[in-house]
Amino acid sequence: MIKGGASGSVWITWERHRRTRELSRYLRIPLFEFESSHSRWVKHPWFCLRTLGILLRRPETVFIQCPSVLLGFLCAILKPLLRYRFVVDAHNEVFIPETFTHPAYVRTMRFIVAQANLVIVTNRGLYARSAAPEAEMVVLPDRIPDLPAAGATARARPRVTAVCSYKVDEPIAEMLKAAALLPEFDFVFTGPSGRLSSALMKEASPNITFSGFLDEPAYVDLLRTSSVILALTVTPDCLLCAAHEAVAVERPLVTSDTAALRRHLSSGVLFTSNVAAQIAGNIRSALEHQDALVDDLRRLKRTLSAEWETQAAGFEQRLRSVAVS
């Protein structure tokens, strides 16, 4: 249920995402998280049936993570029939398509947004670029997750964890080149490296390990024991989940120099261009100033957590004022 008393809410997602887990847990909304390693032609019909089963229970409010475009479309077309409030947590791809750019995809996303009673975006830059007159919109960044923090761990060589999804919004080639410029560092690239081209995989330097997807305990342990966390994007108005994870575990962060990230991460972070030499230089600097950065991150963590509580309270108040339409 919604924290504060309203009942009958569900949150549906067709992928695992920390933002969704953190928001649904804070708001006390039951989360239905569907995942499968099967092809989309197999899993999506099954996901549709499971989603339909939840919607037929007639929840008062349906929250979704969007993308998935198919999940969003299904919930949007059933909303008038089943009469629920429809809340869309809209990730950047909804308004700034990069992975899928077909006109039909763009039109479908616009339809989903138009049907929503409330649309959540992560930052004001994205809000300014995406606000549509037919949509009620609210800004709510990622919550700083509750992950155990740790001090520096003794290792023979410093380790950099590069948090990756290998999608078009990440400068993967430059990140790999940066690793090659730092042979004295060990690099772990997380995420589905099967998306990486064979040419780039072959060019990876010997100090790189591709971990693939890790379960939660192993992933958190990797973050906690990293000398530096690297999280980069080429998308201007994107607040990276990995950046919030770095703050949570209080490990020095090197991230992209964008206005959105600079506004949100005011200290304890080194900002870099997405060019290999600059990335490598900032990683070295992060290690050299590790103690000072960790102190700054602890203060930033307290500040962001307090600000988020205030924003979340405002969001809940806004949600209660939104009627079914």
Secondary structure, DSSP 8 states (H G I E B T S, - for coil): --TTS---EEEEESS--HHHHHHHHHHT--EEE---SS-HHHHHHHHHHHHHHHHTT--SEEEEEE--HHHHHHHHHHHHHHT-EEEEEE-HHHHS-SS---HHHHHHHHHHHHH-SEEEES-HHHHHHH--TT--EEE----------------SS-EEEE----STTS-HHHHHHHHHT-TTSEEEEES-GGGS-HHHHHH--TTEEEEES--HHHHHHHHHT-SEEEE--S-TT---HHHHHHHHHT--EEEE--HHHHHH--SSEEEE-SSHHHHHHHHHHHHHTHHHHHHHHHHHHHHHHHHHHHHHHHHHHHHHH----
